[in-house]
């Protein structure tokens, strides 16, 4: 029994020694294979961390971080800027160019007029670009062409509408640039009616907001930009109906529907990234949103939704009539106009087109607003004043005032 115990003890000791040796040999290998966890990649691009310029304003709520390289939110009623990020950075617009093409078409063409597609328009675009495949000598109405332009982003229709308005694409481009200047654009140059890639075709978010607002003031434009779907029946060249749907996915019933979004226009090229203009209304506020150079297919919508949440949730309309009264009184011109019989001094009271409201965050009062008077003449040559309101250099709105004409005697 003792021998057996001795042998068993030796065997146990041997096994223990082997285990220890094995652990010593294997341990370094275990430690060598320890891997440091890989940091989680940042889901945001560099532009996400760029602050909005409006964030620097006192009492102004901080705006959301957005992936877009440039973005602007504008009040459509008075031109007030609610949010501004890289508003003067020159970028490519892509197909949001077409909102200006649409405006010029509705201003100059009868929607019921029929026309025949020219070869230069039908085949003047890049292969594979947005199109309804209109053919040479195919007959459409102007309304069908504009609907194709705004819903399906048909590039050939942009060329055709330009030819119909101005006689040639070149002359239409000149008209586009002239109108952009009149709208107050200072960093914009168009080189085609559709937004296809061209290094001489560029704009900024700030300029695009001005164009966006000016277009909205035309009721016929509003009809086209807010239409969700439209059909073109068979033509002399196409036996099938063309079914078209607005590509803006924030409209009612679409993938990213947002309460209050009325319409807009999408755009994309590799050089421009994704671009988007959006019209929305909720309560007293009617807003336009511009986002330029967004990555991915859906970021333009999430950025726009964040900007609309911010604007609808933080801003109000502020009445400026009391400030206007202090500025000009009743426009007495008694020293300049008296009749020869010594009648009482004549006065020329003013009136505004629309109530003078600005758009500001809660907590900002009228006494903090600066007002600049800018004299103008309308298309008929009649004078009027534009009053532009600023808060710490940021435009918060404007109103117009015309002089009533009264007899001098």
Protein Blocks (a to p, Z undefined) as FASTA:
>chain_A
ZZmmmmmmmmmmmmmmmmmmmmmmmmmmmmmmpccddddddfbdfklmpccfklmpghia
cddddfbfbdcdddfknopafbdchklbccdekjmlmmmmmmmmmmmpcfkbccdddfkl
mmmccehiacehiaehiacdfklmmmmmmmnopaklmmmmmmmmnopaklmmmmmmmmmm
mnopabbccfbfnopacfkbccdfklmmmmmmmmmmpmklmmmmmpfbdcddddfkbmbd
cddddfblkbghiaklcehiabdcddddfklopaddddddehjbccddddehiehjklmm
mmmmmmmmmmmmmgccddfklmmmmmnonopaklmmccfkopacdddddddehjaddddd
ehiafklpccdddddddfkopacddddddeehiafbdcddddddddfZZ
